[in-house]
Amino acid sequence: MPLDSRVGRDIYTIGVRQFRQQVLPPGMPVTTVFGYGSTGRPETFHSPAFTIEARYGRAVQVRWVNQLVDTNGGHLPHLLPVDPTLHWANPPGGTKRRDSRPTFTSTPGPYGGPVPVVTHLHGGANTEESDGYAEAWYLPDAQGIPRGYARVGSFYEEFAKKSEAKFGVPWGPGEAVFHYANHGRAATLWFHDHTLGITRLNVYAGMSGFYLLRGGPSDLGEGVLPGPAPRLGDPPGTRYYEIPVVIQDRSFRTDGTLFYPASRALFDGFKGPYVPGSDIPPIWNPEYFGNAMVTNGRTWPVLPVEPRRYRFRFLNGCNARTLILKIVTDPLAHRPVPAKLALWQVGSDGGFLPAPVRRDQLLLAPAERADVIVDFSSTPVGTELYLINEGPDAVFTGGTVGAGFPAANPKTTGQVMKFVIEPLVTADTSTPPAQLTLPPFEPLGAADRTRQVSLGEVASARVPGVSPREALLGVIGPNGKPKLLGWADPITENPAVGATEIWEIHNLTTDAHPIHIHEVQFQVVDRQTLPAGGRRPPEAWERGFKDTVLAYPQETTRVKVRFGQAGRYMWHCHLLEHEDNEMMRPLRVGPA
């Protein structure tokens, strides 16, 4: 519950701390993680975080506090290896060289200083100072920070002043106060760290959580869908029929600690030379795939369910792994496995779909969400079912299991969680999904212009055969050729406030990239094979509002976007390793 709701808004103070959690099965070592929790209630710190429940039209204020300090108040180092050669937050550079790519004369080791953070509400439509801009990070208010370090990012002071002027709430050292108006559609949102150049590490270490926006004209009434959902303070033994489920892949050492690569060599065997002998970052991996599946903070958990309908809010919270989820009877069967139960999808990133869609499997790229009804009512008590993953143990490139790629390892990353059917306790009064009438859906109007953007990768310019050096976004020039751009290049996406645009996303790489645009919920228009193939409409489950779209390789993906408020935002690939090495661009809505 909020700490104070007497002023017409819900007020929270949420910290980021380091703590120990039983992620691996009981009896195995505990894992040290980073995660969110209520600063006055140590028992609430968890990875992923406890869910924030918000109501349409009722503002939420969160004071996000960086509490990554030790028991003596000194700053903690990162749990994972930070590559300081990337274009990143770079606190050691001081105020003149923060948010930059440092220059080294020899290959450095991992950065070991204080950890910068900034939290982004993914899918929210918020003012710029509350969006979690990558250069608005801040260090903890800790002892022992070396003299000359920048304690905040390049945009922190500007946004702090704007926020205080608007809301009258000052920001203190080591914190930021964000305000969420909650005027969007009822939807499954989520929050996660977004610090420049280390998002992949902060999220992998545990910084993520659900934010459920309920109510308003785009929601359904009480009792139509299965419920209730978990809430802090519920008595032990409370039965839940709406369950947020975040799926992530991780690797662990034998002592329970998180494993993440400390060398580029793990990706492609390239052991150097690095600085100054090449242009390849020494630690950054273009993608990383863990060998264990973690669901709501536990490896391969078991969920007792009754023979009735359940509502699952699925989120792919992986760094780079695309999931293909289905419910089956035999988790070790040869892939592809026939589905045992249907997955009725009623919502996507931006809320409810125009109509329910019956699916045998869910394709979810990183950051995508699916609001799903599963009916266990015809399953006998005592039955064991499994949620499995048939997506690849590698970057997704499109295609189908067997024909386009080998499925994930059935013994490890091919299993997500287990369901055990127990006797019915509470009668199910929810509406069967095939009979649901979802809230009215209003498509966006005609577009004012079409904007052409591109996705690309760059190989080493100094070491033949080593690729990629970095991943990039860009534009398509007047000559029809792509111009790749980095984070620090001048802004090229500058729509007017209130403008509706078609974005043509030209993917010139061999990977499928989930593209996220901040501040908006858009609609998928169509896809077209490059250079001039036929257009195909969006999938049935993509016909609602979305904030993340999967752009397939060698295709143009078109989305229709309406930009509702002025400000400085971002758009980027949500493969976090890509995002952290230049596949992210600033976006300015309104006057340049």
NORWOGI-V514048 format. One record per residue. N is the residue number from 1. OMEGA is omega as a letter, one per 40 degrees, with the letter a starting at -180 (* if undefined). Layout:
n->{N	N}
omega->{OMEGA	OMEGA}
//
This chain:
n->{1	2	3	4	5	6	7	8	9	10	11	12	13	14	15	16	17	18	19	20	21	22	23	24	25	26	27	28	29	30	31	32	33	34	35	36	37	38	39	40	41	42	43	44	45	46	47	48	49	50	51	52	53	54	55	56	57	58	59	60	61	62	63	64	65	66	67	68	69	70	71	72	73	74	75	76	77	78	79	80	81	82	83	84	85	86	87	88	89	90	91	92	93	94	95	96	97	98	99	100	101	102	103	104	105	106	107	108	109	110	111	112	113	114	115	116	117	118	119	120	121	122	123	124	125	126	127	128	129	130	131	132	133	134	135	136	137	138	139	140	141	142	143	144	145	146	147	148	149	150	151	152	153	154	155	156	157	158	159	160	161	162	163	164	165	166	167	168	169	170	171	172	173	174	175	176	177	178	179	180	181	182	183	184	185	186	187	188	189	190	191	192	193	194	195	196	197	198	199	200	201	202	203	204	205	206	207	208	209	210	211	212	213	214	215	216	217	218	219	220	221	222	223	224	225	226	227	228	229	230	231	232	233	234	235	236	237	238	239	240	241	242	243	244	245	246	247	248	249	250	251	252	253	254	255	256	257	258	259	260	261	262	263	264	265	266	267	268	269	270	271	272	273	274	275	276	277	278	279	280	281	282	283	284	285	286	287	288	289	290	291	292	293	294	295	296	297	298	299	300	301	302	303	304	305	306	307	308	309	310	311	312	313	314	315	316	317	318	319	320	321	322	323	324	325	326	327	328	329	330	331	332	333	334	335	336	337	338	339	340	341	342	343	344	345	346	347	348	349	350	351	352	353	354	355	356	357	358	359	360	361	362	363	364	365	366	367	368	369	370	371	372	373	374	375	376	377	378	379	380	381	382	383	384	385	386	387	388	389	390	391	392	393	394	395	396	397	398	399	400	401	402	403	404	405	406	407	408	409	410	411	412	413	414	415	416	417	418	419	420	421	422	423	424	425	426	427	428	429	430	431	432	433	434	435	436	437	438	439	440	441	442	443	444	445	446	447	448	449	450	451	452	453	454	455	456	457	458	459	460	461	462	463	464	465	466	467	468	469	470	471	472	473	474	475	476	477	478	479	480	481	482	483	484	485	486	487	488	489	490	491	492	493	494	495	496	497	498	499	500	501	502	503	504	505	506	507	508	509	510	511	512	513	514	515	516	517	518	519	520	521	522	523	524	525	526	527	528	529	530	531	532	533	534	535	536	537	538	539	540	541	542	543	544	545	546	547	548	549	550	551	552	553	554	555	556	557	558	559	560	561	562	563	564	565	566	567	568	569	570	571	572	573	574	575	576	577	578	579	580	581	582	583	584	585	586	587	588	589	590	591	592}
omega->{i	a	a	i	a	a	i	i	i	a	i	i	a	a	i	a	i	i	a	a	i	i	i	a	i	a	i	a	i	a	i	a	i	i	a	i	i	a	a	a	a	a	a	a	a	i	e	a	i	a	i	i	a	i	i	i	i	a	i	i	i	i	a	a	i	a	i	a	i	a	i	i	i	a	i	i	i	i	a	a	i	i	a	a	i	i	a	a	i	i	a	a	a	a	a	a	i	i	a	i	a	i	i	i	i	a	a	i	i	i	a	a	a	a	i	i	i	a	i	i	a	a	i	i	a	i	a	a	i	a	a	a	a	i	i	a	i	i	i	i	a	i	i	i	a	i	i	i	i	a	i	i	a	a	a	a	i	a	i	i	i	a	a	i	a	a	i	a	a	i	i	i	i	a	i	a	a	a	a	a	i	i	a	i	i	a	i	i	i	i	a	i	a	a	a	i	i	i	a	a	a	i	i	i	i	a	i	i	i	i	a	i	a	i	a	a	a	i	i	a	i	i	i	i	i	i	e	i	i	i	i	i	i	i	i	i	i	i	a	i	i	a	i	a	i	a	a	i	a	i	a	i	a	i	i	a	i	i	i	a	i	i	i	a	a	a	a	i	a	a	i	e	i	i	e	a	i	i	a	i	a	a	a	i	a	i	i	a	i	a	i	i	a	a	a	i	i	i	i	a	i	i	i	i	i	i	a	a	i	i	i	i	a	i	i	i	i	i	a	a	i	a	i	a	i	i	a	i	a	a	a	a	i	a	e	a	i	i	i	a	i	i	a	a	a	a	i	a	a	i	a	i	i	i	i	i	i	a	i	a	i	i	a	i	i	i	i	i	i	i	a	i	i	a	i	a	a	a	a	i	a	i	i	i	a	i	a	i	i	i	a	i	a	i	a	i	a	a	a	a	i	a	a	a	i	a	i	i	a	a	a	a	i	i	a	a	a	i	i	a	i	a	i	i	a	i	a	i	i	a	i	a	i	a	a	i	a	a	i	a	a	i	i	a	a	a	i	a	i	a	a	i	a	i	a	i	a	i	i	i	a	a	a	i	i	a	e	i	i	i	a	i	i	a	i	a	i	i	i	a	a	i	a	a	i	a	a	i	a	a	i	i	a	a	i	i	a	a	i	a	i	i	i	a	a	a	a	a	i	a	i	a	i	a	a	i	a	i	a	i	a	i	i	a	a	i	a	i	i	e	a	i	i	i	i	a	i	i	a	a	i	a	i	i	a	i	i	a	i	i	a	a	i	i	i	i	a	i	i	a	i	a	a	a	a	i	i	a	a	i	a	i	i	i	a	i	i	i	a	i	i	a	i	a	i	a	a	i	a	a	a	*}
//
